[in-house]
């Protein structure tokens, strides 16, 4: 990525973007990010930030769907992929 683009984005990094998505869409986004993080060259700073973001989204999903806590296979998968701890 062009250094100028990265600098421009970092300058505004603290600003929030409101995006409306439903619970299922968040679940799908997390799944796609999980696949993307499996790529051997996807291991830089942005992938670490993305893992933290996914953990935050997972916590929100569990708040909305507490039955997810009982899905040990899913929780273990998130733990392995993102370092998620519940």
C-alpha positions in Angstrom: 0.0 0.0 0.0 1.2 3.5 -0.8 2.9 5.2 2.2 0.9 8.4 1.5 -2.4 6.5 1.7 -1.3 4.8 5.0 -0.3 8.1 6.5 -3.6 9.7 5.5 -5.5 6.9 7.1 -3.4 6.9 10.2 -4.0 10.6 10.6 -7.7 10.0 10.9 -7.3 6.6 12.7 -9.2 7.7 15.9 -12.3 8.7 14.0 -15.3 6.3 14.2 -17.3 5.1 11.2 -20.9 3.9 12.0 -21.8 0.9 9.9 -25.1 -0.9 10.4 -24.8 -4.7 10.2 -27.0 -7.4 11.6 -25.8 -10.3 13.8 -25.6 -12.8 11.0 -23.5 -10.4 8.8 -21.0 -9.9 11.7 -20.8 -13.7 12.0 -20.1 -14.0 8.3 -17.5 -11.2 8.4 -15.7 -12.9 11.2 -15.6 -16.1 9.2 -14.2 -14.4 6.2 -11.5 -12.7 8.2 -10.6 -16.0 9.8 -10.0 -17.4 6.3 -8.0 -14.4 5.3 -5.8 -14.7 8.4 -4.8 -18.2 7.3 -2.9 -16.9 4.4 0.8 -17.3 5.3 1.7 -13.7 4.1 -1.1 -12.1 6.2 1.0 -11.7 9.3 1.7 -8.0 9.7 0.6 -5.2 12.1 -2.8 -4.9 10.4 -3.5 -8.6 10.9 -2.8 -8.2 14.6 -5.2 -5.3 14.8 -7.8 -7.2 12.9 -7.6 -10.1 15.4 -8.3 -7.6 18.2 -11.2 -6.2 16.3 -12.6 -9.7 15.7 -12.4 -10.5 19.5 -14.3 -7.3 20.2 -17.0 -8.3 17.6 -17.1 -11.8 19.1 -17.8 -10.5 22.6 -20.6 -8.4 21.2 -22.0 -11.4 19.3 -22.0 -13.4 22.6 -23.8 -10.6 24.4 -26.5 -10.7 21.8 -26.5 -14.5 21.4 -25.4 -16.0 24.8 -26.1 -19.5 23.5 -22.8 -19.1 21.5 -20.9 -19.7 24.7 -22.1 -23.3 24.6 -20.8 -23.8 21.1 -17.4 -25.1 22.2 -16.2 -25.9 18.7 -16.9 -22.3 17.5 -15.3 -20.8 20.7 -12.2 -23.0 20.2 -12.0 -22.0 16.5 -12.1 -18.3 17.5 -9.6 -18.9 20.2 -7.2 -20.5 17.7 -7.8 -18.0 14.9 -7.9 -14.7 16.9 -6.6 -15.5 20.4 -10.1 -15.1 21.7 -10.6 -15.8 25.4 -13.9 -15.9 27.1 
